[in-house]
């Protein structure tokens, strides 16, 4: 099934506790979906990762451990109590184990095997999958049956005994009689069972779920709700898919960049333009709250660096030493504030990732404050940034391709949003986005201690400056020359090459200081987790 990227699923998503979309939101979503498929109270969960994968560096620093546990407990990302996940698991009688194993693949880096158990029934299920960046994830097997889900649909898993073609045909016929018009029904083989994977665009009724459970010969039934905001359907194709098609659409229909964003998302979701704008408004409210919270005194980042956003804001507003930067004087501290709130695992909008979540909001906040603009203009800019991000979605905004795919995409998105807010043309929005990627092509992802602090904070702040420069350059008539989609392809090529020679471990994190801090911080955090699990 072809994935069509959505503004609210990919570019302006997820809404999650920070600090990371791939290492916090992704694990939480994986755990939540597996819990739903399991369908019974969990009494024991084993979180198993590759000894050679990325989780060895980020499992504690980016709070993947807490995210897994929080999701296994059935929480949504906006629920309170994230830092108390281990204590809650203990209170509810859920035993948590974790470990790093040699038999699991090193690639993709955020690969995980979850083993869930229910002591009362003896039920035990094993799921394998990975977080792939930007909050995206997939599961590739359930109890040894190979299947694929990215959490985009209402999904029913039906396990049966092995069967021949006639029985399979009858089973599919029974499923179709219940489901009506599903998006997909796949028969997946396991070593000692069959799995029927049913994807639905609409939420099944209680009657439908009961009918699925009563199918003859059923071993196990599992149902999971979508992990994403927009549920795609083959009956709702996008009105355009490429920048060239976007230009043609806008010319034919007389649409601006942000209006085309509404058209695009409406075509995928079935929502009205008003509903699309309302959803963007909800995201803007989260952004405003995250900026406000980041400026408050006493945020507990529980990482290498303590909070500095209030101090930085005061410097930009009051210090005679400040080198004046216009809009940047408001954008840069706002971006830091949001990043620090993310660092304290406050709720943020990942645009397009947790590690780059300060750039687009910082730029839009800076421009709105400078111009005295309100919510309406900000939401238009946010939608425009989201549409630019859709054309970058094939990267998954994945830090494994380098920071070019996080900061670079964030800069391109912000530049497009700024141009749109200033009344620029559709072509200028696309050019600004292309120049944003051109400016940062090849930038490696080298976070120290696997935490989104150094050099992530300063890259978000300087990312605002780069986005402003790209926006002005595009509106001034500087020719981007290379189309946006071609720059995205180039970014992927550079990302694969840099990953193959491990450039992501040769930056700030590869310095003597970075290596030393990595060892010290990992030991400290692992000790803290082991104490909560009663291992020390």
N, C-alpha and C positions, 0 to 999 in steps of 0.2 A: 504494500500500500504506500503510494507516494506521499511524503510529508510535505504539506504546503505551510510554510512558516506564517505565523500569526503575530501581529503586533503585541497582543496581550498574552500570548503563550511564550514567545521567544524574546522579542526586543525589549519590551517593558515588563520584564518578569524574571524571576518570581518575586512575590512579596514574601519575605522570609526573615527570620532572625539572621543577623550577620555572623561571621564576617564574609562568608563565601557562598556563591551560588552553586559551584560544582562540589565543594567539600562540606557545605552545611545543608543547603536546600536539597541538593541531589540525594544525599544519604537519607534525609528525613522523608523524602518522597518514596524512595525505594522501600524503606522500612514500613511506611504507612500502607503502601499497596500490598506488600507481602503479608502484613498483618490481616488485611481485609480478605485476601485470597485464602489465608489459613482458616479463617472463619471460626476459630475457637479461642477461648482465653489462653494467652501465652503464659506458661509457667517457667519456661527456660528459653533463652535466645543466645545463640552463638554467632558472633560477628567475626567472620574469617576473611582475611585479606592476604594479598600476595606479599611475600617477604621482600620482593624486589619492585613493588609498585609505589605509586605516589603517596598512598596512605601512610607509609612508613615515615614520611616527613610531615604530613598535614593532619593526621588522625587526631592529635591532641590540639595542635596550634590553631587549626581552623574549626575546632569543635565538632568534627565529624562524629566523635564518640557520643557526645551529647545528642546530636541530631538523630543518630540511629536509635538511641534509647527513647528519645522523645516521640519519634514516629511509631516505634513499637508499642508505646503506651496508648496510642490512638489520638495523639494531639494534632491539632492543626498548627501551622506556623505562627498564627497570631495569638495562640494561647499563652497565658503567663506560666511561669515556672520552669523555663528552659534550663536554668542552671541547677535546678533541683531534680533533674531527671533521674539521677542515680538513687537519690533518697526515695523518690516516689516509687521507683521500681521495687525497691526493697520493701516498702510499706505494702505494696500490692502483691508481694510474693513472686515477683518475676526475677529469676536468676539471670544475670548477664555475664557472659564470657566473651572475651575477644582474643584474637591471636593473629600472627602472621605466618603464612604457610608457604612451603616451597612448591607445592603442587598446583598453585594458582598462577595464572598468567600475569606477567609484569605489565603487559599492554592489553587493554587500556589501563592507565595507571590507577584509576579509582574503581577497580574491579572488586566485587565483594560476593561472598557466599554466606547467606543467612540460613541458619538451621533453627527452626521454630518447633517447640514441643508443648504438648498439653499432657500433664501428668495423669489427669483423671481418665482420659480415653486412651492414652498411649500413642496418640496421634503425633507424627513427626513429619515435617516437610522441609525440603531443602530448595532454596531459590538461588539462582546465580544471575548477576547482572552488573551494571556499571553506571556510574555518574559520568556524563559525557561533556559537561560544561554548560554554563548559563542556566543551571537548574534542570537541564534535560537529563534523562536517564533511560535505561532500557533494562528489561529482564529478558534473559535468553533461555532459561530453563526452569521448570517447576517439577520437582520430584523426578528428575531425569528425563522429562519430556521436553524436547526442544521446541520452543515457541518464541514469539517476539511481541513485546508490548512496550510502548513508551508512555503509557498512562494517559493517552489522549481521549479514550472512549470509556463509556460504561462497558465493563468487560466481565463476562461470565466464563469461568473455567469449569468444565465438566470432565471428571476422570472416570473411566470405565475399565473393565477387563479388556485384554486384547481381543480383537474381533476381525473377522474376514470382511470382504468387500460388501457383501449383502447387509450384514449387521451395521457396518459403517454408514451405508446409504440410508438405512432405516433411521439411524440415529440422527443424521443430518436432516432428514425429512421431519423428524419430530421437533428438532431445534427450530427449523424454519416455521413450523406451524405455531410455535410459541412466540418466536421473536418477530415474526412478520417480515420486515425488510431490513435485516442486519447489514452493517457495513461490511462485515467479513465473518466467515465461518471457516476455520482451518482445523484439520485433523492432524494431530501431532503424536508421533510414536515415542514411547519410552521403553525401557528394557522389560517391564512387566505390566504395562498399562497403556491406555490411549488417553490423550487429552484433546477435548474439543474446545477450541478457543473461539468465543463468540464476542464480537465487537459491535456495540450498538451506539448510535448517535443520540438516541433519546433514552432517558432514564426508564428502566423497566418498572412496571407496576408490581405491587405486592403479589398480585395474582400470577403475573408472569414468572416471578422469582419462585413462587411456590410450585408452579408447573415444571420449571427446570429441575427443582429438587426432587420431584416425583417421577422423573424419567426412569424407566425400568433399567436396571443394571448399573445404576450410578454408584460409584465408590465414594466420591467426594465432590462437593460443590463449593465453589468460591466465587464471590462477586466483589468487585472493586469499582469505586466511583472514579471519575476522571481526576487526575492530579493537576490538570491545567484548566485555565479559565474558559477557553473556547473549545468546544467539541467539534472537530471537523467532520464533514460528510461529503461523499462523492457527489451528492446532489447539489452541493454548494461550491462550485468552482470559483477561483478568484477572477476578478475582472481584468487583472493583468498580473504578470509574473516577473517581468524584467524591467529595468530602467527605460529601455526603448519603448516597451509597451505602455509604461506609465506616461511617458511624454505624449504618445499618440492618444491615450485616453484623455489626458488633460486638455489637449488641443481640441479634440472632438467634442468634449462635454463642457469646456470652459471652466475647468476645476483648478483650484490652487493646490499646492502641495499638501496642506493639511486636510483639505476637503477630499483629495484623492485617498488620503489615509483612511478617512471615514468610509469611502466607497469600498476600499479594499477589505477592511475589517468587516463591514456589513455583508459583503458577498460571501465571506468565509463563515460567519457566525449566524447569519440570518437576522441579526439585530438591525434596528433602525439607526439612523445617524444620531438621533438623540440618545439612544442607549450606548452607542460607542463613545460619545462625548461624556456621558455620565460616568462610564467606567474609567475613562482617562481622568476625570475629575476626582474619583476615589483615589487613584494613584497619586495625584497631585497632593491630596490631603495627607497621605502617608509621607510624602516628601517634605511637606511643611512641618509635620510633626517630628520627623527625624532630624531636620535642621535645628529645630527648637531644642530637642532633647540633647543633641550633641553639644550645644552651647552651655548646658547646665553644669554646674559644678558637681564634682564627686562621682562622675561616671567611672565604673570599675571595668577597665579593659581586660584585666587578668592576663596581660600579655607583656611583652618586653617594655613597651613605652607606656607611660601614663598619659592622661588626657592633656592636650595643649590647645584645643579649639577656643576656649574662652580667652586665653592669653593671646592667641593669634588674632582673634577678632578685635580685641582691645587695641592691639598694635596697629592694625589696619585702620581703625577708626580714630585713634588718638595720638599715635606716636609722631613726633616731628622728624624722626629718622626715616619714616616710610617713604619709599620711592613711589610716587603717585602712578597708578595704573588704570584709572578710570573704572570701567565696569569690573575689571579684574579685581579691584579692591574689595568688591562685594562677592564676586564669584569664588575667589580662591579660599577665603575663610569658610564660606558656606560648604564648599566641597569637602574641606577637612572636617567640618562639624559632622557631616553625614557619614564620612568614613569612620570617624571615631565612635559614632553611635553604632555603626555596624560592628566595630571592634568590640563593643560591649554587649554584642548580640542583641541589640535593639532591632526592632522591625524596620526594614528598609525595602525600597524597590530596587531590584538589581537591574541596572540600565547600562549595558546589557548583562553585567555580572556584578557580584558583590565587590570584587576588587576594583571595579571601575565605577561604582555607584555614585560617586560624587561629581562626575564631570558634567553630564547632561543637567542634573538638578542645579549644580553650582552656576552654570552658564545661564540657564533660564531664570533662576532667582536673581542673579546679578543684573541681567537686562531688565527684568521687571522692576527691580528696586531703582535702577537708574532712570527708567522712563516713567515710573509711577503707574505702571500697568498692574492689572489685577488678574483674577483667576481665569477669565475668558481667554486672554492672550497667552497666558502660561499653558493652558490646556491645548491650545492650537500648536504651540511650539513643541509640546510633549508628543502630540500625535505625529507631527512632522518628523521629529527625531526617531520615533518608533517606526515610521515607514522606511526611513533610510536604513534602520537596523534590520528590517526584513530582508533587504538585499544583501546583507552580510551574514545571514543566519546559517548558511552552509558551513561556516567556521565553527558553529556552536559557541562562538565567542570564547573558545577554550584556551585556558592559559597554557596548556600543553603545546599549542602552536606559538607560544610566546606572548609577551605582554602586548604585542602588536594586535592580537586578537581580542584583548580586553580594553586596554587604554586606547589603542588605535581605533577600534570600532566605536568606543565611547566618544572619542574626539570627532570622528566623522559624523556620528549621529547628532552631537551637540552643534556642530557647525551647520548642518542642514536645518536644525530647529531654529537657530539664530537667524539664518537667512530668511526662512519662512516668516518669522515674527516681524522682520524688518521689511516685509513686502517684496522680497526677491522672487525671481521667476522659478519655475520648476527646474529648469536647466541649471540655474545658479545653485539651487539646493543640492542637486546631484553632484555638481562640480565641487562644492564645498566639502561634501562627504568624501569624494574621491581624494581631494587634497589632504584631508585629515588622515586617511590611510597612508598616502604617499609620505606624509611627514614622519610617520613612525614605523614604517615597514622595517622588519628585522629586529624590533625591540624584543629582548628576551624577557621571560618571566623568571625572576630571580629573588623571590621574596625570602627574607631572612627568617629562619626558624619555621617556615611554613605558615607564617602569620601575615595577614594583609596589612602590614604596617610599613616596613622598610623594604623596598623603596616605593611602596604603593601609595602612601600618603602624598608624597611630593609629586608623584606622577599624576595623581588626580588634580593637584593644584596647578601644575604646569600644563596639564592637559586642557584646562580651561583657557589658558593663554593661547595655546596652539589652535583651539577651536575658534576663538575670537579672530585670530589672524587669518585662518582659512575662510571664515565667513566674510570678512571684509575683502579679502583677495578675490573671492568669487563674485561678490557684488560690484567690485571695482572693474571687473572684466578680465581678470587673469584667467587664462585658459588652462583648465585641468589637463587637457589633452587626452589622458587615459580615462576611459569610461569607468564608472564605479564598479560594475560587475567584473571588469578585467582586473582592476586593482584587488578585488576580493580573491580572485583566482590566483593572482601573484602572491598574495599574503599566504594562502594555503601552501603554495609551493615552497616559499621561504620557511614557513613553519615546519613543514615536514623535514626539510633539509637540516634546520637548526636542531630539531628534536633528535634526528638520527646521529648527530655528533655531540649530543648532550650539552648544547650551549646554555640551556636553562639552568645548569648547575655551575656556570662559570662566571656569574656576575657578582652582585653584592653578597649572595649566599655562599660563593666560593672563595671569598677572601678569608685570610686567617681569622679575623674577628668573626665573620659570618659562620665559619665552621665551628669555632669554639662556642659561640652562643647557641648554635643548633644543638650541640651535644648537651650543654647545660640545661637548656630550656626543655628539650625532649625528656631528659631524665626527671626534671622537676615535675612536669605535667603527668608523666607516666606514674610517678610515685603518688601523686595526688589522686589519680584515678584508681590505682590499686588499693589505696587506703579506703576509698569509698566502696570498693568491691570486697573489702575484707581480706585482701591478699597480703597485707603488710601489718 
